[in-house]
């Protein structure tokens, strides 16, 4: 795909440019922001309630006949700063958001809304820093070193964590015939994440300042309220007419005061401070970072960036795979058991790279269900942004945004059944050419995070653990069946 954002050329006798160098017509950006405050409130109600996601985006794409348009991003006024964006919904226009020369990424993870910095100890975590800030280079470099040190622990610790989850699922299925599978997976992956980074289990009662069995609720109490203004309310459809106004007022209208979560936040700080001496020494000596700032970043990267994404992604991986045919699941299980057999019975980094079916099935979940669906960036200069069929003038300072689940289904790139989960999509030579369009990490799946870009620091860590999850499931089972949020059957391999 040609992604060049071409320079405009002037049509003869015309006051302004009418086409780009690539011959695309320059169009006025459709859509708008409406009356101050009321327009933003209207878009927010449509986003969360009357239209919902993804219909909100699709309805406007159809209405404006354009994959680029103006809209108010949530949460917005009256309780938050106005958040007007130019939305980009195709693979070509989205490229501008990955170009750090063209967009600034300072304080715009969710547009103009930034949670109270007290949630982060008064510091701006790496994800809020622009590539032009020296601190970005230092903090991201520090996190790379922490992740490098975690490598020897990833495979054994992950296996241990999920084996316990599988034992418990099996016991639950025997007893109840079905089991809500998300909770246990979430607790196990949180403990795994922290163990991988710090080399201590936060729930172990012998560990200093441990968070005990309530580790998940403590961490969630700290994390959930800061991003509540942009989260959909988990209300059953039937109760929406009654509860929606209350949820809207409580969740999306004003920020949640930090004071409410301060005690839990302080418990997490105490635990990390007591158990991260090695990492903080590294931050101080190798990167010249202040220990407290490094600590806050370590906490946020481990609990929010990493586990926050994992706890959304992993249930989707299980659900998507359970939705595939018994034949596909058997084929996957055979691939996994063959690769594990060739490496002495357990999964190793080498065995993961010898499983094309497994890799493809995971990329396909990341294409369809990217856990962080929106990214933002502010135009550093006046820009021409090209979609597949038109070009648009964006002014310096305007906020650009995207919604990846729509971009991941761009029919101009994923030409065959883009709306369907096809676990074999990325297999073979042609399939491999599509891997670059898997963009969950704020960069192509074929790209690498560096200290000079804004691609997810944990891209390779996450790709590995997502593949490991599938490998561990399908080395033990040949078929997984899910109904809604319930796991209803786990079938061991018939020829094991
Ligand atoms: C499913 C899991 C994950 C998802 C969906 C995810 C997604 C993302 C996305 C979309 C961004 C870019 C945000 C933006 O600039 O708009 C990002 C950045 C980042 N992620 Fe991840 N991430 C995940 C796991 C991890 C892990 C395991 C780590 C480990 C430390 C991590 C650390 C970071 C950091 C530090 C940044 C900021 C990068 C920078 O400022 O250059 N993430 N992540």
Boltz pocket constraint, residues with backbone or C-beta under 6 A from the ligand:
constraints:
  - pocket:
      binder: B
      contacts: [[A, 105], [A, 108], [A, 109], [A, 126], [A, 127], [A, 128], [A, 129], [A, 136], [A, 140], [A, 143], [A, 147], [A, 301], [A, 302], [A, 305], [A, 306], [A, 307], [A, 308], [A, 309], [A, 310], [A, 313], [A, 370], [A, 371], [A, 372], [A, 374], [A, 375], [A, 376], [A, 439], [A, 440], [A, 441], [A, 442], [A, 450], [A, 453], [A, 454], [A, 455], [A, 456], [A, 457], [A, 458], [A, 459], [A, 461], [A, 462]]
      max_distance: 6.0
